[in-house]
Amino acid sequence: MKKNFVRIYQQLEASGNPLKANFIFLLAFFHSLVQERRNYIPQGWSKIYEFSYSDLKVSIEIITNLIKEYE
């Protein structure tokens, strides 16, 4: 899980905003957790969850827009 998390986190850009950096950290952690747990189906989850890299990118775009809106 650590390698997956580090790889994802390094690919994403926080752009100097500490709030955005925190959210990106959390999303990268969640994404790597979901991806790692897929290895343990059916023990890891009761359903198959698809949370791809594109879902991660869209989540970051949504968070970026929300942060800009409330600044």
N, C-alpha and C positions, 0 to 999 in steps of 0.2 A: 504494500500500500504506500509505503514511504516513497519509493521510486516514482510511482504513478503521480503522487501528490506533488513532488518536487518538479517533475516534468511539466505538469499542467500549470503550476504556479509560475514557473519561469517563462512560460509562453504568454502569460497574460500581463497586461500593462496596467499599473495602478496610477500612473501619471501624477505622482506627488500628492495626491489627495489622501489623507490618512483614513477618512471614512470609507472611501472607495477601496482602499487597500485592505481594510478589515473585511469588507464584504467579499472581495475577490478571494481573500484567504479562506473565508468560510465556504464559499462556493467551490473552490478548488478542493477543499477537504471533503465536502459532501460528495462531489463528483468522484473523487478517488475512492471513497468509501463504497458508493453504489457500484462502481466498476469492480472493485475487489470482491464484494459480496456476491456478484454474479457467478463467481467461481464455485460457490457453495450451494447452488440451486440443487435440490429443493430445500436443503437445510437452512440456507441463509435467508430466504424469503418465502412467503407463501404464494407470491405472484412474481412473474417476471417483469421487472421494471426496466424500461429503456430510457436512459438518460445519457444521450450521446454528447459529443463535443459541441455539436451545433446547438443543443439545448443549453449547454453551459454558456456559449457565446451570447445567445439571446437573453439569458438571465442577466448577464453582465451589462448588456445594452439597456435592459429595463432598469437595473439599479443605477446605471449612469444617468439615465433620463430623470429618475426620481431625485437623485442627488442634485442635479442641475436645477430642477424645478423648485426645490426647497432651499436653495442657497440664497 
